[in-house]
Amino acid sequence: MFGPAIILARLDRSGAPFTIHDHEVARSFAEGVARLPFPPELLLKTVVFKLAAGSWAFVTLHGGDRVDFRALAAALGTKRADLRQASAEEIMTTFGVEIGGVSPIPTADGAALIFDRRCAALETIYCGTGLASQTLEIRSADLLSITAATVAPISRPAPEV
């Protein structure tokens, strides 16, 4: 089964209500804000990291925020130097998902899942499905239940431009 199909199957098995929205490709937060009809304050992104020990971490935060690497390392119980952002090729090869569509629902077992505390407070969120041409609409509480993600303060706002 391909990455997006695995994600959809996990959603279906969960019994949680959700909606998949088809749309034009959006590979970044800026493209999502410009092209998509979703409220920007509810758009989340998931960034994938490879740890020095060889394991993976999926980190979900607001689309406009940046990862606080020290806070993320602390949440993962590792050192900052042990974190490396995964390449697009690694993400596609290992998890079968597209950049711009990375989902907080991993397609392989064993990945650490970290969800930013600010996002956990949101009622409904919009995030990746595995495809850059689709967005998942789901209650954050349901997503946290499905993924059993760790909630931690791992973001910092992007600088004003």
For each residue, the residues with C-beta under 8 A, 3 or more apart:
1: 5 6 9
2: 5 6 96 130
3: 6 7 95 96 97 107 130
4: 7 8 96 97 101 129 130 131 134
5: 1 2 8 9
6: 1 2 3 9 10 96 107 130
7: 3 4 10 11 97 103 105 107 129 130 136
8: 4 5 11 12 20 129
9: 1 5 6 12 13
10: 6 7 13 14 105 146
11: 7 8 14 16 18 105 136 138 146
12: 8 9
13: 9 10
14: 10 11 142 145 146
15:
16: 11 138 139 142 143 145 146
17: 138 139 142
18: 11 136 137 138 142
19: 136 137 138
20: 8 129 134 135 136 137
21: 38 126 134 135 136 137
22: 133 134
23: 26 35 36 37 133 134 135
24: 35 133
25: 31 100 132 133
26: 23 31 32 35 36 100 132
27: 31 98 99 100 132
28: 31 32 100
29: 32 33 40 43 45 63 64
30: 33 34
31: 25 26 27 28 34 35 100
32: 26 28 29 35 36 38 40 43 63 135
33: 29 30 36 40 43 63
34: 30 31
35: 23 24 26 31 32
36: 23 26 32 33 43 135
37: 23
38: 21 32 42 43 126 135 137
39: 42 43 126
40: 29 32 33 43 63 64
41: 62
42: 38 39 122 124 125 126
43: 29 32 33 36 38 39 40 62 63 64 125 126 127
44: 60 61 62 63 104 119 125 126 127
45: 29 60 61 62 63 102 127 128
46: 58 59 60 102 103 104 127 128
47: 58 59 60 61 67 85 102
48: 56 57 58 59 85 86 90 91 95 102
49: 56 57 59 72 83 84 85 86
50: 54 55 56 57 84 85 86 90
51: 54 55 56 57 76 78 82 83 84
52: 78 81 82 83 84
53: 78 82
54: 50 51
55: 50 51 110 111 112
56: 48 49 50 51 86 94 106 108 110 111 112
57: 48 49 50 51 72 76 83 111 112 113 114
58: 46 47 48 102 104 106 111 112 113 114 149
59: 46 47 48 49 67 72 114 116 154
60: 44 45 46 47 104 113 114 115 116 119 127 149
61: 44 45 47 65 67 116 118 119 154 155
62: 41 43 44 45 65 116 118 119 155
63: 29 32 33 40 43 44 45
64: 29 40 43 157 158
65: 61 62 116 118 155 156 157 158
66: 155 156 157 158
67: 47 59 61 72 154 155 156
68: 71 72 153 154 155 156
69: 72 73 80 83
70: 73 74 80
71: 68 74 75 152 153 154 155
72: 49 57 59 67 68 69 75 76 83 114 152 154
73: 69 70 76 78 79 80 82 83
74: 70 71 77 152
75: 71 72 114 150 152 154
76: 51 57 72 73 83 112 114
77: 74
78: 51 52 53 73 82 83
79: 73 82 83
80: 69 70 73 83
81: 52
82: 51 52 53 73 78 79
83: 49 51 52 57 69 72 73 76 78 79 80
84: 49 50 51 52
85: 47 48 49 50
86: 48 49 50 56 90 91 94
87: 90 91
88: 91 92 99
89: 92 93
90: 48 50 86 87 93 94
91: 48 86 87 88 94 95 97 99 102
92: 88 89 95 96 97 98 99
93: 89 90
94: 56 86 90 91 108
95: 3 48 91 92 102 106 107 108
96: 2 3 4 6 92 107 130
97: 3 4 7 91 92 101 102 103 107 128 130 131
98: 27 92 101 102 130 131 132
99: 27 88 91 92 102 132
100: 25 26 27 28 31 128 132
101: 4 97 98 128 129 130 131 132 133 134
102: 45 46 47 48 58 91 95 97 98 99 128 130
103: 7 46 97 106 107 127 128 129 130 136
104: 44 46 58 60 113 115 127 128 143 147 149
105: 7 10 11 143 146 147
106: 56 58 95 103 109 111 113 147
107: 3 6 7 95 96 97 103 130
108: 56 94 95 111
109: 106
110: 55 56
111: 55 56 57 58 106 108
112: 55 56 57 58 76 150
113: 57 58 60 104 106 147 148 149 150
114: 57 58 59 60 72 75 76 149 150 151 152 154
115: 60 104 119 120 140 143 144 147 149 150 151 152
116: 59 60 61 62 65 119 120 151 152 153 154 155
117: 120 121 151 152 153 154
118: 61 62 65 121 122 153 155
119: 44 60 61 62 115 116 122 125 140
120: 115 116 117 140 144 151
121: 117 118 140
122: 42 118 119 125 140
123: 139 140
124: 42 137 138 139 140
125: 42 43 44 119 122 137 138 139 140 143
126: 21 38 39 42 43 44 135 136 137
127: 43 44 45 46 60 103 104 135 136 138 143
128: 45 46 97 100 101 102 103 104 131 135 136
129: 4 7 8 20 101 103 134 135 136
130: 2 3 4 6 7 96 97 98 101 102 103 107 134
131: 4 97 98 101 128 134
132: 25 26 27 98 99 100 101
133: 22 23 24 25 101
134: 4 20 21 22 23 101 129 130 131
135: 20 21 23 32 36 38 126 127 128 129
136: 7 11 18 19 20 21 103 126 127 128 129
137: 18 19 20 21 38 124 125 126
138: 11 16 17 18 19 124 125 127 142 143
139: 16 17 123 124 125 142 143
140: 115 119 120 121 122 123 124 125 143 144
141: 144 145
142: 14 16 17 18 138 139 145 146
143: 16 104 105 115 125 127 138 139 140 146 147 149
144: 115 120 140 141 147 148 149 151
145: 14 16 141 142 148
146: 10 11 14 16 105 142 143
147: 104 105 106 113 115 143 144
148: 113 144 145
149: 58 60 104 113 114 115 143 144
150: 75 112 113 114 115
151: 114 115 116 117 120 144
152: 71 72 74 75 114 115 116 117
153: 68 71 116 117 118
154: 59 61 67 68 71 72 75 114 116 117
155: 61 62 65 66 67 68 71 116 118
156: 65 66 67 68
157: 64 65 66
158: 64 65 66
159:
160:
161:
